[in-house]
Amino acid sequence: MNRSRRWINDTNEEVCKKFQLDSRIVSSLARQLSYLGRKAQAAGLLIFGGSTGGSLRPINHPGAQNVVATLDGAFDGGDGGDGF
């Protein structure tokens, strides 16, 4: 993993205010998820969010039958077709 790569803060302050979210928490979560995404990628894994929750899948074989771990929490991998 390339340790010199730094996360760029692109937290959307305007949207955070609109939904009354603490932008510091949003920024912190984004940094942590970015870090975990890089670690997963280095391990050959994809963090997948779908309508049924989150999972870890091999990058080269991401099909539902290849879930190596399930994740707890709010995950969605929406295609954007309905505005998400």
trRosetta pair geometry for C-beta under 8 A, 3 or more apart (Angstrom, degrees):
i j d omega theta_ij theta_ji phi_ij phi_ji
1 38 5.8 95 -146 149 119 106
1 39 6.7 -18 -86 -96 152 54
1 42 4.4 -50 -69 -78 96 153
2 5 4.5 73 103 -16 107 111
2 38 8.0 -99 47 -166 76 131
5 38 7.2 174 86 -120 136 152
7 30 7.3 152 177 124 138 89
7 31 5.0 164 74 -123 164 76
7 34 4.8 113 -108 91 124 155
7 35 7.3 -65 -48 -52 130 78
9 27 5.7 10 -138 -142 107 115
9 30 7.8 112 -129 88 61 134
9 31 7.9 -21 -91 -67 80 102
11 16 6.7 21 165 -40 102 135
11 23 5.4 121 143 -167 136 95
11 26 5.3 122 -141 108 121 111
11 27 4.4 -63 -49 -81 148 87
11 30 6.3 -166 -79 13 92 153
12 15 4.2 32 112 22 119 112
12 16 6.4 159 93 -19 64 85
13 16 5.5 -56 -148 36 33 116
13 17 6.4 32 156 -19 67 104
13 23 5.3 4 -115 -105 71 153
14 17 5.9 -55 -153 35 28 109
14 18 6.5 34 149 -25 63 106
15 18 5.3 -47 -147 30 37 119
15 19 6.5 8 162 4 67 106
15 21 7.9 -3 120 38 71 123
16 19 6.6 -77 -152 51 25 89
16 21 4.4 -101 -153 73 75 97
16 22 7.3 -61 -178 96 120 8
16 23 4.2 98 126 -79 171 86
16 26 5.5 -123 -103 2 122 155
17 20 7.2 24 -169 -80 33 38
17 21 7.9 -86 -47 44 20 68
17 23 7.7 -14 -47 -48 71 113
21 25 7.1 -117 173 66 86 109
21 26 5.6 71 138 -51 123 122
22 25 4.2 67 84 9 107 109
22 26 6.8 176 90 -11 54 85
23 26 5.2 -50 -143 40 39 116
23 27 6.0 43 156 -22 68 105
24 27 5.8 -52 -145 37 29 112
24 28 6.3 31 153 -20 62 107
25 28 5.6 -54 -146 37 31 112
25 29 6.3 30 156 -17 66 106
26 29 6.0 -57 -148 38 27 108
26 30 6.3 29 154 -20 63 109
27 30 5.7 -55 -147 36 29 113
27 31 6.5 32 154 -20 63 104
28 31 5.8 -53 -151 33 31 112
28 32 6.4 26 154 -15 65 107
29 32 5.7 -56 -146 39 33 110
29 33 6.1 28 158 -16 68 108
30 33 5.9 -55 -141 41 28 107
30 34 6.2 32 156 -22 63 108
31 34 5.8 -57 -148 36 27 112
31 35 6.4 29 153 -20 63 106
32 35 5.7 -53 -150 34 31 113
32 36 6.4 26 154 -14 65 107
33 36 5.7 -54 -144 41 34 109
33 37 6.1 41 153 -25 65 105
34 37 5.5 -51 -147 33 30 116
34 38 6.6 30 154 -17 63 102
35 38 6.0 -57 -155 35 30 108
35 39 6.5 27 150 -16 65 107
36 39 5.5 -52 -145 39 36 112
36 40 6.1 39 155 -21 68 104
36 47 7.0 64 124 -58 103 150
37 40 5.7 -51 -145 36 29 111
37 41 6.3 31 154 -20 63 106
37 47 5.9 -93 -106 18 75 130
38 41 5.6 -53 -147 36 31 113
38 42 6.4 33 154 -20 64 105
39 42 5.7 -54 -149 35 31 111
39 43 6.5 22 154 -12 64 109
40 43 5.8 -65 -151 43 31 106
40 45 4.2 -87 -174 83 86 102
40 46 6.8 122 142 -99 122 10
40 47 5.2 107 62 -39 176 94
40 56 6.6 -138 -141 -131 121 106
41 44 7.7 55 -177 -66 31 15
41 45 7.1 -101 -71 62 25 58
41 46 7.6 51 -91 -90 67 53
41 59 7.0 71 -134 -79 63 136
44 58 6.1 -12 143 -144 97 76
44 59 5.5 -118 -174 9 55 108
44 60 7.5 -34 -169 0 97 96
45 56 4.9 -9 -172 -171 130 103
45 57 6.8 133 -158 68 74 31
45 58 6.5 -64 -107 -105 56 34
45 59 6.4 -164 -130 -40 4 83
45 68 7.1 -98 -119 48 115 135
46 56 7.1 147 71 -158 47 53
46 57 5.0 -28 60 68 100 85
46 58 7.2 22 9 109 94 16
46 59 4.9 127 -43 -97 98 60
46 62 5.2 -20 49 -106 151 116
47 54 6.8 -9 -177 -167 84 112
47 56 6.3 -29 -101 -100 56 69
47 71 7.5 43 -153 -41 91 156
48 54 6.6 153 84 -155 55 60
48 55 5.0 -18 62 64 105 82
48 56 7.3 162 16 -100 87 17
48 57 5.2 23 -14 8 132 117
48 62 6.4 142 -75 -166 135 110
48 75 7.8 76 115 166 47 139
48 77 6.3 -26 -177 -60 68 146
49 53 7.8 -93 -144 152 60 27
49 54 5.2 -25 -100 -99 67 83
49 75 3.5 -143 -130 176 94 95
49 76 5.2 7 151 58 117 14
49 77 4.0 152 86 -52 74 82
50 53 6.9 -2 64 54 77 34
50 54 7.6 150 22 -93 68 34
50 55 7.4 -11 16 14 110 104
50 75 6.9 17 28 120 42 107
50 76 7.3 3 171 -141 7 38
50 77 4.8 -23 -81 23 50 117
51 76 6.9 42 -91 -130 45 79
51 77 7.7 -85 -32 41 57 81
53 70 6.5 36 111 -168 131 101
53 71 6.5 -177 156 69 98 75
53 72 7.8 -24 -164 -111 126 28
53 73 7.9 117 -155 63 90 52
53 75 5.4 72 -173 49 41 114
54 70 7.1 120 88 -173 61 57
54 71 3.3 -40 94 63 112 124
54 72 7.7 -64 49 21 110 13
54 73 6.4 -1 11 63 134 92
54 75 3.4 137 -58 -36 94 164
55 67 4.4 -56 -174 -135 142 110
55 68 7.8 128 171 42 94 54
55 69 6.5 161 -159 86 67 50
55 70 5.2 -36 -102 -111 84 54
55 71 6.0 -150 -75 3 28 92
56 67 7.1 101 66 -161 51 66
56 68 5.2 -60 98 65 97 94
56 69 4.3 20 35 51 114 97
56 71 7.0 106 -29 -46 79 105
57 61 7.2 -127 167 96 97 62
57 62 4.4 93 117 -137 137 63
57 63 7.4 174 -162 49 139 31
57 66 5.3 85 -151 100 97 96
57 67 5.8 -54 -85 -102 89 49
57 68 6.5 150 -107 6 34 88
58 61 4.5 21 79 51 119 88
58 62 6.8 -137 75 -73 57 51
58 66 5.7 -69 24 154 100 131
58 68 6.8 90 -40 -27 76 126
59 62 6.8 -8 -153 -61 22 99
61 66 4.8 165 125 -100 101 174
62 66 6.7 -143 -151 68 11 124
63 66 5.1 85 64 8 76 105
64 67 6.5 -8 -170 -34 47 104
67 70 6.4 32 167 -68 132 75
71 75 6.3 78 86 -35 122 145
76 84 6.8 -51 130 154 138 141
78 81 7.6 -136 175 29 90 72
78 82 6.9 -93 -163 46 125 96
78 84 3.9 1 110 97 168 117
80 83 7.4 66 -169 -71 52 4
80 84 6.4 -131 -104 76 38 52
